[in-house]
Amino acid sequence: MDTGMNHLEKINYPDPNFIRKETQVINDGWQFSFDRKAWQSINVPYCPESKLSGIGHTDFIGQCFYKKTFYADIGKGRRVMLHFGAVDYRCEVYVNGRHIGSHVGGFPPFAFDVTDVLIGTENELYVCVYDDEQRDCPSGKQSYKRQSFGCFYTRTTGIWQSVWLEFVPGVRIKQIQFYPSVERSSVLTEIHTNGCEQCSIFVYYQDRKVGEYCGRVTYRAKFEILLSESHLWELGQGQLYDVIITFGDDTVYSYFGLREIGYRGYDFVLNGRSVFQKLVLDQGYYPDGIYTAPSVQAMQRDIDLALDLGFNGARLHQKVFDPRFLYLCDKSGYMVWGEFASWGVDYSDLHFLGRFLQEWQEVLARDFNHPSIVTWCPLNEVWGRWEDAAERRDVRFVELVYDFTKAYDPTRPCVDASGGHHGRRTDCFDVHTYADAEELRKYLKELDSSDILDIPLLYCAGEVLPYSKGLPVNVSEFGGICFTQKDDASEVGTVNEGAVESEVAWGYGKGEQSADAFLARYERLADILMDCRKLSGFCYTQLYDVEQEENGLYYYDRRDKLSEEQKARMRAIHSRR
């Protein structure tokens, strides 16, 4: 009896949450060119800036081109869908010389039906990519200068996630969304299709069937499936239910976690229990692959590195992570914040809102079912342009993004803006502060005693953060201590100079070269945060160094900075709350 996909099958599929067995990954055999004249081999899905691509060109790439031959055996009645996991930033796709579609946005997935342009089994695929980071588009931490600097890093251009073919029936499933209920021990299932067929859904837990539904679905339906066994998705215990959905001749394999999240007063709650979020900032960069991990093992290792220091999750910062990474978080019981790569957008002009929301909606649709995502964070540090502190954001931009996110997904908390300027609506008041211990103690003591939170902004003088009494609070960036063996560790930039200008090793404030001195400083900050009764969680900057930003708990290549004894000390610090 088919009870779902095993772990190895899931992790080898480009999106483990929406699997069809008739799939062909086509990452091999690509050619690459800057000018359509000189062509060279490239290792897809690594971007041409990366070493693993075989090219390693780190200068600006305004445009580039890909081509390959692929083989597609078309069965009777089947359609062939061509999928791209992510291409940065705008692309035009051709098959056998015919234009089949375009896509704008460097982070969401997209697909085209190429059936009608295929000729036999051997076909030519051609992709034109256009990427200009000087335009107003979501680009995250990609440097807008020729070189990396401060907290901006090597750019990513072109294909940076897998490319694959799917062989599907003409009438098929388009999307599945799961709404689990702990109280009812059930899952409300919403299915979107492109037609009308008989539908069957079978839910399994460790190969035991625990729920099912059968009925006819016409384009869209929502129904509740009662579960005969309740196994909660908890921290460190990513207990997942496997799901098989058949719709006519189509079969999709998926999964979900039985968990509920939200806020109760000032506390973040998971399955009705208060949980203090001890998160670490993870930027999803790799020395040789940049945006793309060299292996699944490397993705899992980043989760394990954080857990080994006593963190219970991560803020996935200014990047949309690979779906396989999110599956590993789901399986590990590891909480994450799903954040969009919002930097690069002009928040002062609502003209850019439509483009932003289009990309963000595609991300929400892709990642909706991941139980590990406990908070949506569409915007980071919204205040205007780096170069001009006088240019302010339009608060309507922030508020409309929050409203859109909550309308799409009412099941998760949404932070309207992490740090920087808030709008008038948010589920959690989120602040960033790289204050020293005494300043931090003053701010949080005032919050506990008087419901006043007046932490100054980092970069733009004269702006304030309005805090509404009673809102839960999270400090989602703190610390950022430069911790390196380099001689210049004690001369790193200040907040303004380091984050915005530095091209050498830097962190926030004075650096440390002694692990014991670093730990003592970290302990003072963490204890102040965990002692604050009205704080729901924190996020330390950051898990590992990224290029010239050397404030990680590990080196960029993930080597240890701390000894085993020092790691145990950090775990002990985190165990206090």
Sequence and secondary structure as in RCSB ss.txt:
>XXXX:A:sequence
MDTGMNHLEKINYPDPNFIRKETQVINDGWQFSFDRKAWQSINVPYCPESKLSGIGHTDFIGQCFYKKTFYADIG
KGRRVMLHFGAVDYRCEVYVNGRHIGSHVGGFPPFAFDVTDVLIGTENELYVCVYDDEQRDCPSGKQSYKRQSFG
CFYTRTTGIWQSVWLEFVPGVRIKQIQFYPSVERSSVLTEIHTNGCEQCSIFVYYQDRKVGEYCGRVTYRAKFEI
LLSESHLWELGQGQLYDVIITFGDDTVYSYFGLREIGYRGYDFVLNGRSVFQKLVLDQGYYPDGIYTAPSVQAMQ
RDIDLALDLGFNGARLHQKVFDPRFLYLCDKSGYMVWGEFASWGVDYSDLHFLGRFLQEWQEVLARDFNHPSIVT
WCPLNEVWGRWEDAAERRDVRFVELVYDFTKAYDPTRPCVDASGGHHGRRTDCFDVHTYADAEELRKYLKELDSS
DILDIPLLYCAGEVLPYSKGLPVNVSEFGGICFTQKDDASEVGTVNEGAVESEVAWGYGKGEQSADAFLARYERL
ADILMDCRKLSGFCYTQLYDVEQEENGLYYYDRRDKLSEEQKARMRAIHSRR
>XXXX:A:secstr
      HHHHHTSS TTSB SSEEE  SSEEEESSSSS EEE TTS TTSTTTT    S  SEEEEEEEEE    
TTEEEEEEES EESEEEEEETTEEEEEEE SSS EEEE GGG  SSEEEEEEEEE  TTSSS  TTB SSSS BT
TBB    EE S EEEEEEESS EEEEEEEEETTTTEEEEEEEEEEEEEEEEEEEETTEEEEEEEEEEEEEEEEEE
E SS  B BTTB  EEEEEEEETTEEEEEEEEB  EEEETTEEEETTEE  EEEEEE   BTTTBTS S HHHHH
HHHHHHHHTT  EEEE SS   HHHHHHHHHHT EEEEE   TT  TT GGGHHHHHHHHHHHHHHHTT TTEEE
EE  EEESS SS TT    HHHHHHHHHHHHHH TTS B S EEE   S  SSEEEE    HHHHHHHHHHHHHH
S      SSSTT      TT  EEEEEEE   B SSGGGGG   HHHHHHT  SSB SSS B  HHHHHHHHHHH
HHHHHH TTEEEEEEE SB BTTB   SB TT  BSS HHHHHHHHHHHTT 
